[in-house]
Structure formats: C-alpha cells, structure tokens
Amino acid sequence: MTEDPGEKIIICWCNDVTLKEIEDLIDGGITDIEEIKRLLRIGMGPCQGRTCLPLVMGILARKTGKKPEEIPLPATRVPVRPVMMWVLAGEMGDDYEE
C-alpha cells in the first residue's frame, strides 16, 4: 500500500492539519472555507490563520476552479473575554504579574 504524500504535508502547523485532510473535505463537497475552518480548526491556533488560511484558499481555488479572490475570507471574531491592549501588542505593563 502506498502512502499519500498529502498525508505528510502540513498546512496548518498550529492544529496539525494536513493537505490530505483539506483535500478530502473539498472532494467530499465541502467548499465553504467557513465550514472547513470549523471542521478542521484551521485559523484558530496561535497564528490566527496568518500562515494556513492563504494556503487553504489556494488549495480551495485549485480544487474548485475558482480564483483566490473569489473565495471570501472567513469571519474573524473578537476575543471572548476582554484583553488588555498591551497583551495584544506583546508588551508587559507595570501591573503584570506572573
């Protein structure tokens, strides 16, 4: 039995999602990037999709014959709990406690 090379190509490093997993969903009829995001959790890791979403959009475009600009970006959501701006900026304020 030969191994599919797509099983070794990681598209989303944050959530360990492979090219094969993405292509299998698309081949199964799931062509909405929001649905792919929910099923595989792409774009939900620490990078927030900066790495994987452009790759997934390219795969989706290639598999569906659409142009990448025809594929809408998935919705972004604000944090569930309030977050101090210095945390988002990566700085530690005077009141930071470990």
C-alpha positions as CSV (number, residue, x, y, z in Angstrom):
1,M,0.0,0.0,0.0
2,T,1.5,3.4,-1.0
3,E,1.2,6.3,1.3
4,D,-0.4,9.5,0.0
5,P,2.2,12.3,0.0
6,G,-0.5,14.8,1.1
7,E,-0.6,13.0,4.5
8,K,2.9,14.4,5.2
9,I,2.3,17.9,4.0
10,I,1.2,20.1,7.0
11,I,-0.8,23.1,6.0
12,C,-1.9,24.3,9.5
13,W,1.0,23.9,11.9
14,C,-0.9,25.1,14.9
15,N,-3.5,22.4,14.6
16,D,-1.5,19.8,12.7
17,V,-3.9,19.7,9.6
18,T,-2.6,18.0,6.5
19,L,-3.1,18.7,2.8
20,K,-4.9,15.4,2.5
21,E,-7.4,16.3,5.2
22,I,-8.3,19.5,3.4
23,E,-8.5,17.9,0.0
24,D,-10.6,15.1,1.4
25,L,-13.2,17.6,2.7
26,I,-13.2,19.5,-0.6
27,D,-13.5,16.3,-2.6
28,G,-16.4,15.4,-0.3
29,G,-18.3,18.5,-1.4
30,I,-17.3,20.9,1.4
31,T,-16.2,24.0,-0.5
32,D,-17.1,26.8,2.0
33,I,-14.0,28.0,3.8
34,E,-16.0,28.8,7.0
35,E,-17.1,25.1,7.1
36,I,-13.6,23.9,6.5
37,K,-12.4,26.2,9.3
38,R,-15.0,24.8,11.7
39,L,-14.3,21.2,10.9
40,L,-10.5,21.3,10.9
41,R,-9.9,24.3,13.2
42,I,-7.7,26.0,10.6
43,G,-7.0,29.6,11.5
44,M,-7.9,29.0,15.2
45,G,-4.4,28.4,16.5
46,P,-1.8,30.9,17.8
47,C,-1.1,32.3,14.3
48,Q,-4.8,33.0,13.8
49,G,-4.6,31.9,10.2
50,R,-1.8,34.1,9.0
51,T,0.0,31.0,7.8
52,C,-2.6,28.5,6.9
53,L,-5.6,30.5,5.5
54,P,-3.8,31.7,2.4
55,L,-2.7,28.1,1.7
56,V,-6.2,26.7,2.3
57,M,-7.6,29.4,0.0
58,G,-5.1,28.4,-2.7
59,I,-6.0,24.7,-2.3
60,L,-9.7,25.5,-2.5
61,A,-9.2,27.7,-5.6
62,R,-7.2,24.9,-7.3
63,K,-9.7,22.2,-6.4
64,T,-12.8,24.2,-7.3
65,G,-11.5,26.1,-10.3
66,K,-12.2,29.5,-8.6
67,K,-9.9,32.4,-8.5
68,P,-8.5,33.0,-5.0
69,E,-10.0,36.5,-4.9
70,E,-13.5,34.8,-5.5
71,I,-13.2,33.0,-2.2
72,P,-14.3,35.1,0.7
73,L,-12.1,35.2,3.8
74,P,-13.6,33.5,6.9
75,A,-15.0,35.7,9.6
76,T,-12.8,36.9,12.3
77,R,-14.1,37.1,15.9
78,V,-13.2,39.2,18.8
79,P,-11.8,37.6,21.9
80,V,-14.4,36.1,24.2
81,R,-13.0,37.9,27.3
82,P,-11.7,41.4,27.3
83,V,-7.9,41.5,26.7
84,M,-5.7,44.4,27.7
85,M,-4.1,46.1,24.7
86,W,-0.6,45.7,26.0
87,V,-1.2,41.9,25.9
88,L,-2.2,42.1,22.2
89,A,0.8,44.3,21.5
90,G,3.1,41.8,23.2
91,E,4.3,44.2,25.8
92,M,4.2,43.8,29.6
93,G,2.8,46.7,31.6
94,D,3.9,47.8,35.1
95,D,1.0,45.8,36.6
96,Y,2.0,42.5,35.0
97,E,2.1,39.6,37.4
98,E,3.2,36.0,36.8
